[in-house]
Amino acid sequence: MPIEYVPQWMQSLDEDDLTFIRNFILTSGSLKEIAAQYGVTYPTVRLRLDRLIQRIKVSEEFSSEPYVALIKKLAVDEKIDLDTAKLLISEYRNTSENK
């Protein structure tokens, strides 16, 4: 049976993220097993999972405030630092409120 509806949060993930989610499910959520599969440490897998969770949360906000979601995504992906992201979001909201 083909999937007729793919949630927005899934559409925003890349193939590596989807593979990670698949492996996570197949290992019953064992980060230790995932770490062994990927040949990395447990903290590395934990960090990846935390970032994936953040990406999913950000993608859910995308429809209500696309600019804010984009800034958050850039921060999650470490393209900009967190302080810069907070500043941009704050300025955007201040500007939007004053219109």
Beta strands, then each sheet from edge to edge (+ up, - down):
end
